[in-house]
Amino acid sequence: MAVYIDPPVWPGHGRMLSHLVSDVSYAELHEFAERVGVPRRGFDRDHYDLPSASYAAAVEAGAIEVSSKELVRRLTGAGLRRPR
């Protein structure tokens, strides 16, 4: 059971974003996001878009830092990837 986060390198809404995913379930992901104060509107199909200002808090709360490629690999391996 783990939640993963990639570096905040994705532009969106006038800021840089990270992606936050679970390798277990969406329920785990929603619970973690709520715990670190990420609003539900940040959820996008299979991940949360997390502003760079929230990155350190997510890592401090237990999110594991990985590359974007590794994040997608883990999400896909868990069967939770929902492509567009």
Backbone bond lengths (Angstrom), bond angles and torsions (degrees), N, CA, C in turn:
res aa  C-N    CA-C-N  psi(-1)  N-CA   C-N-CA  omega(-1)  CA-C   N-CA-C  phi
1 M - - - 1.440 - - 1.520 109.04 -
2 A 1.316 114.90 117.42 1.461 117.88 -179.76 1.522 110.11 -155.06
3 V 1.306 113.61 153.94 1.462 122.05 172.79 1.520 106.24 -116.03
4 Y 1.325 116.34 135.46 1.459 122.36 -175.90 1.519 110.56 -117.88
5 I 1.331 114.97 152.32 1.465 121.22 178.74 1.524 108.80 -138.17
6 D 1.330 116.23 137.84 1.463 119.90 175.40 1.529 109.23 -100.53
7 P 1.321 117.71 167.97 1.471 121.08 -178.26 1.534 111.89 -62.54
8 P 1.319 117.53 150.23 1.473 121.00 179.67 1.529 111.58 -77.90
9 V 1.326 115.52 78.05 1.471 120.95 -177.32 1.527 112.55 -119.44
10 W 1.340 117.26 4.52 1.457 121.05 -175.70 1.522 109.73 -101.46
11 P 1.339 118.39 117.24 1.468 119.94 179.51 1.532 111.28 -73.51
12 G 1.323 114.58 141.77 1.459 119.53 177.11 1.510 111.03 -176.99
13 H 1.301 116.82 134.86 1.464 122.28 176.97 1.533 112.28 57.09
14 G 1.324 116.47 35.79 1.457 121.20 176.33 1.516 115.10 76.71
15 R 1.318 117.50 16.52 1.471 120.88 179.17 1.527 109.49 -151.37
16 M 1.302 115.89 177.13 1.463 120.82 178.91 1.524 108.59 -98.43
17 L 1.337 115.02 140.70 1.455 120.70 -174.68 1.522 111.94 -123.83
18 S 1.326 115.01 151.68 1.461 124.27 168.11 1.510 107.06 -107.52
19 H 1.321 115.03 168.24 1.461 120.64 173.33 1.525 107.72 -114.69
20 L 1.312 115.91 139.13 1.454 123.14 -179.22 1.522 107.25 -119.68
21 V 1.350 117.43 124.64 1.465 121.73 -178.43 1.526 110.40 -135.96
22 S 1.330 114.66 162.09 1.459 122.37 173.56 1.515 108.32 -112.72
23 D 1.331 116.33 151.62 1.461 119.46 173.60 1.534 110.45 -104.62
24 V 1.350 115.77 14.42 1.461 120.25 -178.94 1.523 111.89 -121.49
25 S 1.337 116.44 -55.88 1.465 119.15 -175.52 1.521 110.49 -163.88
26 Y 1.325 114.65 161.16 1.457 119.46 174.47 1.526 109.99 -68.89
27 A 1.336 117.06 -31.58 1.471 120.42 178.03 1.522 110.33 -60.27
28 E 1.342 116.97 -44.36 1.464 120.27 177.95 1.530 110.13 -61.92
29 L 1.315 116.20 -41.98 1.458 121.11 -179.25 1.530 110.94 -63.99
30 H 1.315 117.50 -46.34 1.471 120.93 179.53 1.525 110.98 -62.31
31 E 1.323 117.11 -41.38 1.470 120.86 179.88 1.521 110.39 -63.15
32 F 1.327 117.01 -44.39 1.458 121.01 -179.83 1.526 110.07 -64.07
33 A 1.317 116.70 -46.33 1.465 120.96 -179.31 1.525 110.70 -59.45
34 E 1.320 116.40 -43.07 1.462 119.92 178.80 1.532 110.69 -62.70
35 R 1.322 115.60 -41.01 1.473 120.65 -179.29 1.525 112.29 -61.81
36 V 1.337 117.48 -34.50 1.472 119.98 -179.51 1.525 112.77 -96.82
37 G 1.335 116.63 7.48 1.460 120.51 173.42 1.511 116.63 83.06
38 V 1.329 117.16 22.98 1.467 120.65 177.49 1.528 107.87 -88.64
39 P 1.324 118.82 121.78 1.464 120.26 -178.51 1.529 112.13 -66.55
40 R 1.309 116.26 149.78 1.464 121.99 -178.33 1.527 111.90 -58.80
41 R 1.325 117.25 -26.87 1.473 119.55 179.26 1.536 111.80 -65.05
42 G 1.337 117.78 -13.63 1.461 121.78 176.94 1.516 113.40 -78.51
43 F 1.349 117.49 -6.34 1.464 121.35 -179.86 1.523 109.63 -78.49
44 D 1.336 116.18 131.23 1.463 122.34 -178.36 1.532 109.26 -132.91
45 R 1.324 116.90 94.98 1.473 125.30 177.91 1.524 114.52 63.54
46 D 1.335 118.65 -61.44 1.468 121.37 -174.87 1.532 113.12 -142.75
47 H 1.324 115.80 7.86 1.470 119.74 -178.06 1.530 109.79 -153.05
48 Y 1.308 114.95 166.59 1.466 120.81 170.58 1.518 108.52 -103.67
49 D 1.318 116.00 139.32 1.461 122.00 168.67 1.520 105.81 -87.14
50 L 1.307 115.81 122.02 1.455 121.48 -174.09 1.525 109.51 -117.90
51 P 1.329 119.08 121.18 1.465 121.22 179.11 1.531 111.12 -61.43
52 S 1.320 116.19 147.89 1.466 120.73 -178.17 1.526 112.00 -56.38
53 A 1.329 117.80 -29.58 1.466 120.99 179.42 1.530 112.14 -65.45
54 S 1.335 117.57 -19.68 1.467 121.74 -179.81 1.528 112.96 -99.77
55 Y 1.316 116.96 -1.96 1.470 121.76 -175.59 1.525 111.97 -58.37
56 A 1.322 117.81 -51.73 1.473 121.64 -176.33 1.528 111.06 -61.85
57 A 1.324 117.61 -39.50 1.465 120.93 179.79 1.531 110.73 -64.52
58 A 1.324 117.23 -38.71 1.461 120.50 179.03 1.533 110.67 -66.23
59 V 1.324 116.95 -42.36 1.471 120.80 178.28 1.526 109.71 -65.37
60 E 1.309 116.48 -43.26 1.464 121.12 178.52 1.531 111.29 -60.67
61 A 1.328 117.00 -33.37 1.460 121.71 179.91 1.530 112.75 -80.35
62 G 1.341 116.96 -6.66 1.456 119.95 175.33 1.511 117.28 121.81
63 A 1.331 119.00 -1.39 1.465 119.99 176.53 1.527 109.05 -64.91
64 I 1.301 115.88 137.71 1.468 122.21 -178.38 1.519 109.13 -92.76
65 E 1.320 116.38 125.23 1.465 122.15 -179.00 1.529 110.08 -76.16
66 V 1.332 115.71 125.18 1.461 122.00 177.91 1.519 108.41 -140.69
67 S 1.318 116.06 166.37 1.466 120.26 174.62 1.528 109.35 -71.50
68 S 1.312 116.01 163.48 1.468 120.59 178.25 1.525 110.78 -61.38
69 K 1.308 116.47 -39.15 1.461 121.05 179.59 1.528 110.78 -64.14
70 E 1.326 116.65 -43.02 1.461 121.07 178.89 1.524 110.91 -66.71
71 L 1.313 117.42 -37.73 1.459 122.05 178.52 1.533 110.22 -59.84
72 V 1.314 117.54 -46.68 1.467 121.35 179.28 1.525 110.12 -66.13
73 R 1.321 118.04 -38.51 1.460 121.76 178.37 1.525 110.83 -59.98
74 R 1.323 116.26 -45.46 1.474 120.35 -179.65 1.520 111.74 -68.52
75 L 1.305 117.65 -40.18 1.450 122.27 178.74 1.532 110.49 -63.21
76 T 1.318 116.81 -44.59 1.456 122.38 178.57 1.525 110.74 -66.22
77 G 1.331 116.68 -44.22 1.463 121.37 179.44 1.519 112.90 -60.82
78 A 1.318 116.66 -29.97 1.464 121.42 179.01 1.529 111.88 -81.92
79 G 1.345 117.14 -6.34 1.453 120.97 -178.50 1.522 113.24 75.69
80 L 1.331 117.07 19.60 1.457 121.28 -177.29 1.538 113.93 -105.39
81 R 1.324 117.89 0.72 1.455 121.20 -178.75 1.518 110.33 -71.76
82 R 1.320 116.51 129.74 1.468 122.48 176.79 1.525 108.09 -122.64
83 P 1.331 117.79 88.26 1.471 119.14 -179.60 1.522 112.17 -67.00
84 R 1.316 115.03 157.97 1.476 120.16 178.43 1.499 110.85 -64.03
